[in-house]
Amino acid sequence: MIGRMLVLVAALVAVPVGAQEYYGDMRPDAPELAARGPLQVGVRTLVAEHKDQLDILHASAEQPNPRYSRKLTLEVWYPARLAAGQKEHTVYTDVLGSGPNDPARPNTPFQFNGRAARDAAPAAGQGGRYPLVIVSHGYPGSRLQMSYLTENLASKGYVVVAIDHPESTRADKAGFPSTLLNRRLDDLFVLDTVAAWAKPGSGNFLAGVVDADNSALIGYSMGGYGALNTVGAGISASAVAYVPGGALAVNQQGNAEYEAARDPRIKAVVAFAPWGGAHKVWDEAGLAGVRTPILFISGDQDDVAGYKDGVFRLFQGAVHADRYLLTYVGGRHNSAPNPPSPAAWSNFDDFMAYSEPVWDSRRINNINQHFVTAFLGIQLKKQPLQAYLELTPLGADGTIKPDPGLWKGFPKRAALGLEWLHLVPQ
């Protein structure tokens, strides 16, 4: 009898990860703004080639300046106009593993469902073009690892472009100096590329659709490092040594070329578990260079980016920026990605690359959707959503006590385990 009950329970547990699961759909306890928006969503895959870049992984004393082209695969989600019979459904193909030639974690293709129509026609914006959101993954990661969020934002009237950073994906992971050097350069190149595509007559499907002058960056882990570096957090002089030959000086605080590259088109940053704070990538002067509003999201047990000496230090140090910090109490580093695919369950390390030990990933996804919707709605669309960010800075301390008041948008008793802080610019 017990054996049959266990079989039944296993069968029931298997149902939610079946063929028609869509990451990002709302749980019953999801906060209000996690709901999908009113617009239908299309998705396309494009490639942009950044020519004549420093090939840092092949630089040497004998050949200090080798050059190559960086081919960036981009996944683009956008408000769409579906043809008769076309459905918001696609199948994404990604890979597990931690880079090529790792016998313990071989690159294994896997698929999962997306709630977007492949190659659908774009829908014209009501009252103007759609703001641009550029998404940058971790090391290693992929352009698809936050599809729950990218699809959700597109349904709310954004064009979302997620980058596969060469030498930094699970499929092609290579030396870390490439990631340190190229994240900011890739982000700005994609911004320039989409801006060119957006011009009338460009021949690209985004012509007249996207407003690249009204943009945000979303970055996870090394993507968060790159986003902060892009908006004015110049690295310290000591951190330049992390890349051979002094090449990282192009991203250094105080470098005239770096300072001139600040881009006013970027109006907001969402930094999930940004790497670098605990590794002394930035000093006080570097962090003080940021003036762009930032939403930080992190677990307080992050053992990759660090919390008190890592993300929290960055939050405190960006003194000239309006910034928020959402903390998952008991959370580690995986505050940003999709839930682990069933394909990852057979390998502990692949599973733990997506999963959180304490938190349910789908719950985290819904909370992220809620707060990112409010933050970007305020910064890019001037929507009256500030009340969703004016929250009592309460956190869970392991005790049960009377509810001191609801966070706006959260069902009663559903904000447990979260901490919220807000600091205004000095």
Secondary structure by P-SEA (a helix, b strand, c coil): caaaaaaaaaaaaaccccccccccccccccccccccccbbbbbbbbbbbbccccccccccccccbbbbbbbbbbbbbcccccccccccbbbbbbccccccccccccbbbbbbbbccccccbbbbcccbbbbbbbbbbccccccccccccaaaaaaaccbbbbbbccccccccccccccccccaaaaaaaaaaaaaaaaccccccccccccccccbbbbbccaaaaaaaaaaccccccccccccccccccccccccaaaaaaccccccbbbbcccccccccccccccccccccbbbbbbbcccccccccccaaaaaaacccccbbbbbccccccccccccccccccccaaaaaacccccccaaaaaaaaaaaaaaaaaaaccccccccccccccccccccccccccccccccccccccbbbbbbccc
